Each structure stands twice: as C-alpha cells, then as structure tokens.
C-alpha cells in the first residue's frame, strides 16, 4: 500500500517535470522571438531587444528554464508583461474564485448524476435508461459556451430570474453569491452529467451482475439493503475516479464559461493573458492548472486504492 | 449455433489439422457485411448521418442555398428581429443571420475533419509503436502522452495558437497534435492484445521487417478501434474548433463561422438581441450531436456493445 502510493507520487513528479518543460517550450520557444510576438511587427528593434532583456528571453534556454523553475519553487512567478504586476498577486485570488464555482458545481452535479446513473442501471435497456444515457452524452458533447448562451437567453433574458453575470456586487452575502453562480453551475451540470452518470451506470450494472449481489438476494436481504450495502458501495468506486479527473477541467478549463459570465477565475485570467500575448502570466497560469490536475488524479488514485479492498489487500500481500 | 462442423480454429489442441496461413478472407468479408447490417439498422447512426450530411451539403453548396449574401453588411438594418425577409434576423452589421448560419458550416467542416485526420494518422502510428515495442520506448512515450493529457485540450490549443498566431492551418496542426496522444492511447491498448496473437509471431518467424509487421499485419486488425476513435474525436474536434473560434483564436473575421458569430454577439444578449447568438449556437449543437450519434452507431457496429 505505502509502496503503491510512493510509486504513484514518484510518477506524478516525473509527469510534473515533463509538464513544466512542455509549458516552457510553448511559451518561450514556439513564439520564436518572444518580445517580437508581444510587441508586434512594427515595434522598433531597440524596444524588442529591451523587452527581451527585461523578460530574460535573451538568455540561453537552459538558463531561462532553470531561473524560471527556481522562481516557481520559491513562489515568485515573475511579472506580467501587460500590467507589470507580480503574477502571483492575480493568480492566487483567481484560483480561489475558480474553486468557489467548482465546489458549487460539484455539490449540484455529483449527487444528481450518480442518481441518474443508478436509476438508468436499475432498468438497463429501458426507455428511461436510453433517455438518461443518450441525453446525458449529447449534453456533454455540446460545447459549454453553447449551453452558456442558451441558458442566458432562457433564464436571464427570457425569464429574468438570474443575473446575466457571475460577478456579484462587492460585499454580497453568501446567498447572493450563490445566486450569481447558479447559472454557470447549471452549465457545468450539462457538461459533466453525462460523464459521471455513465460511470455510475456502468459500475452499477457490473455490481448488479456480480456473484455477491446474487448471494445477497438469494439469502433474502431486502432489496434496499442489497442496493445500499452491496451494489452502491462497489459501483461508486469508478465514479470517484472520474469525478476527480474533472477537477482539472473545473479549475482551468472553464475559460469560456468564466468569459461569458464575466467571472474573475483562472480561466478568464488565461484568456486575458492569451489575448494580450502576456506569455509569463499565461505560462504560470497554465502550469498551475496542470499541477491542480495532477494533484487531483493523484488523490483519486490513492482514494480508489484505499476504498477498494481488492486493491488494498492485493498490495499488502 | 446449429449442429454441423465446428468453426475452424488455428489453435486446435488436437494437433494435426491443416493450419491455413494468412488471414481468413471469407471471415473478414462476412464480418464486414455483418457490421454494415448493424450500421444500417442502427437508428442513431442513420439519424447522425442525416444531420451531418445536411451540414456537408451546406458547406459544399453554401451561397447557392441562400438568397442573401452572408458577407453583405447593411448598417441601417443592423440587429433587426427575425422576420419574413430575414428568417433569423440580422446581426450587428446588418448581415442576414440565416445565410450566415448556412454558409458558416464551411470552415468548421473543413478544419475539424482535417485536424482529426491528422491526429488519427499521428496517433495511430504512435500507438502502434508504443504498443508493439513495450519496454523503454513505451515507458517514455506513455509518460509524454500522460503529460499532454494533464492539461485541458482547449488550454494547450490556446497556448500554442497564441505562440504561433491564429490561422486555419495552425488550428488544424495544433488540434491534430493535441489529439494524437489520446488516439495513441486507444490504439496502444488494442495493439497490446494483438501483438500476442499467432499471426504476429508467424510474421516475425518469416523474418518480416518491423514496419511491415506494424502497418501491414497489425494495422488492418486494429482498424475497428481506429475508425471508432476517429468519429468520437471528430465530435471533440468540432467542440474544440468552435471553442477556439469563440475565443477569437480560431477562424478569423469576416468568415461567418458559427463560433465566431457567437463570440461577436454574446455581449448583446443582455440587451435583448438573442437571435444572432442562438441560431449559430444551435447549429453547433446540432452538428456535434449528429457526429456523436454516428459515433454511437459505429461503436455498436464494431464493438457489438
């Protein structure tokens, strides 16, 4: 068990290191001359050279990479090209904002989609099952910005029950904040329901077919007890794994939803940095998103092995 | 199964039966016919094919199907509501939204399939190599694949396009490269089980060159998963390309591309102008659902799920 976790952490660290190289490559090597990309074709050569000097992009790549990683490890992410502010001043509050939206979305979508998946699995092959499965997957396949604009048109413009932005007025209480965040969260429900319900359904079908379930039924346990004690416990394992992989998406893949609802999360920060060709800020934000994703898959793997007696006992032998 | 001769098997444990060398062609033909049957009878595949076919026609004939020029602006008639003249209303420059939605299928119907094709070719090659060699080659490549997958696809694409500058060719390459690892993972899994089969050992014993074994022996046998993966990825490609256009990093103005139309007008929703946003958004949704229905039917045909 400990060995499994240590190995998993080791692999995670290697992936993290490769990720830092990939992101560095995209932000510093792909643009060719970084300052030229930032300033455009009409800037004077001197301005370009000066900016390259301030950014450190006139140094050899290896030196640049090492300097940057040293900075990241000590919490210094450098300064934004466009605002000259330290990047970390913007990045951490943005990450906290994103987390707020992610948590609310999870609170709504996780119980709902597990319920959907289990309900579909109990009547496998029925119309109810088809509607939940095909409907869920179609909803997942439609881009999030399409859901966002449709929901805005229906609930904000049409019915007028939700504000058209997620940026609540300063000093709002928690209920006002939730009210502002509800519409973007519903978008995320559409996007995530299909994934999670599909896993919960597959897990439940497998557990329903299993010998231990048959035994439990034959020995005369009431159906509810069988479901709760034998089926659900086993069917939720793969579901937990897939939920954790969605954390990465929620904490950085929401560029579009945060943009439409004008929400100051990390997705919107990435979009700003991208349109302003602010490579240092873009690099830092994307790297942080990658780290969050790696952490959440790590936690998912460990949780999975702790909860699953087969993996747990198998590793102990 | 009715009584009769048992199906011929290459690994008959009783020994001295003649073992046919080479792929059993009749079986392959039968399987193909059976799959076609499943496809024709699959409601989701037919529905998906009709939807996608409709947009393909729009992409090809575009201007011929509409009465108004999708690019002709008319500032005096900007943002008029849907009417008999302009079925879907007009946008902020007074352009006819209906003709823009019809013609707007063109860019995405070229970029998304091209990007998916590129990703499938690269990913299949990568998957064949990693699955066949196992060992260190596989370890290193798998770790690299894992790394690319640690970031949301849209983020990788945004970063690469900001660095390279947006153009249709850039989008095709970036999306293709991002998809390659995902497809490689699927192909690798299929190759891992294929490489243990007799026909691969037979080819190795015949001293065939490795590229021949990979592309002439194993590849035809993993085409099923490759085709399924292609259609599934195509749905995602439409998703990603539309999202990039929505962020202003994809197809560039004045193209009537759907994502771009939504991007140019979503800020006007709170002012009550819903039509230049809703119709192109619905077009994206319909196309994506069509592609996914086709993928669903193909999966059933190939994997008998």
Contacts between the chains, C-beta under 8 A, distances in Angstrom:
chain1	res1	chain2	res2	distance
A	11	B	143	7.8
A	14	B	143	6.2
A	15	B	143	6.4
A	15	B	146	5.3
A	15	B	147	5.4
A	15	B	150	6.3
A	18	B	143	6.3
A	18	B	144	6.5
A	18	B	147	4.2
A	19	B	147	5.1
A	19	B	150	5.6
A	19	B	151	7.5
A	22	B	147	5.8
A	22	B	148	7.0
A	23	B	159	7.4
A	26	B	156	7.7
A	26	B	159	4.8
A	26	B	160	5.8
A	26	B	163	5.8
A	27	B	159	6.9
A	27	B	163	6.9
A	30	B	160	6.5
A	30	B	163	3.7
A	30	B	164	6.1
A	31	B	162	8.0
A	31	B	163	4.3
A	31	B	164	7.6
A	37	B	163	7.1
A	37	B	165	7.9
A	134	B	44	7.5
A	134	B	296	7.5
A	137	B	292	6.6
A	137	B	296	7.7
A	138	B	289	4.9
A	138	B	292	6.3
A	141	B	235	5.4
A	141	B	239	6.9
A	141	B	288	4.9
A	141	B	289	6.4
A	141	B	291	7.8
A	141	B	292	4.6
A	142	B	239	7.9
A	142	B	284	7.4
A	142	B	285	4.6
A	142	B	288	5.4
A	142	B	289	6.9
A	143	B	239	5.0
A	143	B	242	5.3
A	143	B	243	5.4
A	143	B	246	7.6
A	143	B	284	6.2
A	143	B	285	7.9
A	143	B	288	7.0
A	144	B	243	7.8
A	145	B	242	7.8
A	145	B	243	6.5
A	145	B	246	5.0
A	145	B	259	7.8
A	145	B	262	6.5
A	145	B	266	7.7
A	145	B	281	7.6
A	146	B	242	7.9
A	146	B	262	7.6
A	146	B	281	4.5
A	146	B	282	7.8
A	146	B	284	5.4
A	146	B	285	5.1
A	149	B	262	6.1
A	149	B	266	5.6
A	149	B	269	6.6
A	149	B	277	5.0
A	149	B	278	7.1
A	149	B	281	5.1
A	150	B	278	7.0
A	150	B	281	6.2
A	150	B	282	7.9
A	152	B	266	7.9
A	152	B	269	5.2
A	152	B	270	7.8
A	153	B	269	6.0
A	153	B	274	4.6
A	153	B	277	7.0
A	153	B	278	5.7
A	156	B	269	7.4
A	156	B	270	6.9
A	157	B	269	5.8
A	157	B	270	6.8
A	157	B	272	6.4
A	157	B	274	6.0
A	164	B	269	6.7
A	164	B	270	4.3
A	248	B	150	7.2
A	248	B	151	7.8
A	248	B	152	6.5
A	249	B	152	5.5
A	252	B	151	8.0
A	252	B	152	6.1
A	252	B	155	6.4
A	253	B	152	3.4
A	253	B	154	6.1
A	253	B	155	6.6
A	255	B	154	6.2
A	255	B	155	7.3
A	255	B	158	7.0
A	255	B	247	6.7
A	256	B	154	7.6
A	256	B	243	6.0
A	256	B	246	6.3
A	256	B	247	7.0
A	259	B	247	7.4
A	260	B	266	6.0
A	270	B	155	6.7
A	270	B	158	6.8
A	271	B	158	7.6
A	271	B	247	6.4
A	274	B	158	5.1
A	274	B	159	7.3
A	274	B	162	4.7
A	274	B	247	7.6
A	274	B	249	7.0
A	275	B	162	8.0
A	275	B	248	6.9
A	277	B	162	6.2
A	279	B	162	7.9
A	279	B	163	7.8
A	282	B	159	6.3
A	282	B	162	6.7
A	286	B	151	6.6
A	286	B	155	5.6
A	286	B	159	5.8
A	289	B	151	6.6
A	289	B	152	7.2
A	289	B	155	6.3
A	290	B	150	4.9
A	290	B	151	5.2
A	293	B	150	5.1
A	293	B	151	7.0
A	293	B	152	7.9
A	294	B	150	5.6
A	297	B	150	8.0
